[in-house]
Amino acid sequence: MEKNTYKLDKKDEKILYELDKNARQSNSHIGKKVRLSKEVVNYRIKKMENAGLILRYSTIIDFFKTGLRKFKLYLRLRNASKEKIEEIGQYFNNHKKTEWVVICSGRWDMVANFVVDDVNEFDEEVQKVLNKYSSFIQEKATMTTLHLSHATREFLGESEEVQKKYIHYKVSGKIEKIDKIDIEILKIMANNARYPVTEIAKRLNSTARIVQYRIKDLEKKGIIQAYKVTLDPRKIGNIFCKAIFYLGNITNRRLGEFMNYCHNIKQALWPQRVLGSWDFELDVEVRNYEEFNSMLLDIKEKFPDIIVNNEFLIVSKEYKLDFYPGCYRY
């Protein structure tokens, strides 16, 4: 166990589980569910925040429904010093259109996810990166996200569900109309799902009643999918890994079985169907590499007929995780 690992007890796990189900519920409400007083819940949450375990409370937004698209840029670097890698990481971190930016080990050294209007905008941003850092880029790969799932972290608490609960959103969904005020609400709430309605109203020069109505409407349209807690996995002794699968000889039935199996892996967080050099990505949080490797072997043993090849990466540093472009940092 690492020196800075936060030691969770059962009460902490239950609080985190409730926050991951609905981060906007009050501490009093959480207290009733976990049989603790509001004051104890307040204390424990603050302690986890101060320790860096709780990074933020994220509003999960289906940006596909607002007409946006998600693309991924994978980079393998060459002759890049630690300072240069940090510079490139900060370039993506400060970019208004990036969603997730990490440094990793494996075949790829860096991943930057973009949320943009269309493929042409993404191509323009990729060309800017290549022009700026071409002498340090050995290889690149670009992907389009078709179907993204977001799991409830049931391993933080006791779940009675037979199957894991997921939020699903995909590129083929219906696009909903929203205005500038809706967009501003999404930008305010994306990185702070617990932001009070009264404070949002002040920032918008509006009323709490109007803001509450708009939030409910965004939920009804499926643009706001959920309110979750975002954790630093290292603080509980976990590592964040991504498995990459190249698939072949796929039937719809077999693909469905493969995706269903991956979705029900206990450690899975974000299974993703992608279009590009490979076909499927599975983001997981595991205790160590041995657990991750065992999980990969199990998947390959169960689906040898459709898995042509696989790769992986292990995240060493996360610069950014924003669920809506241009959202505010707190």
Order of alpha helices (4+ residues) and beta strands (2+ residues): alpha-alpha-alpha-beta-beta-alpha-beta-beta-alpha-beta-beta-alpha-alpha-alpha-beta-beta-alpha-beta-beta-alpha-beta
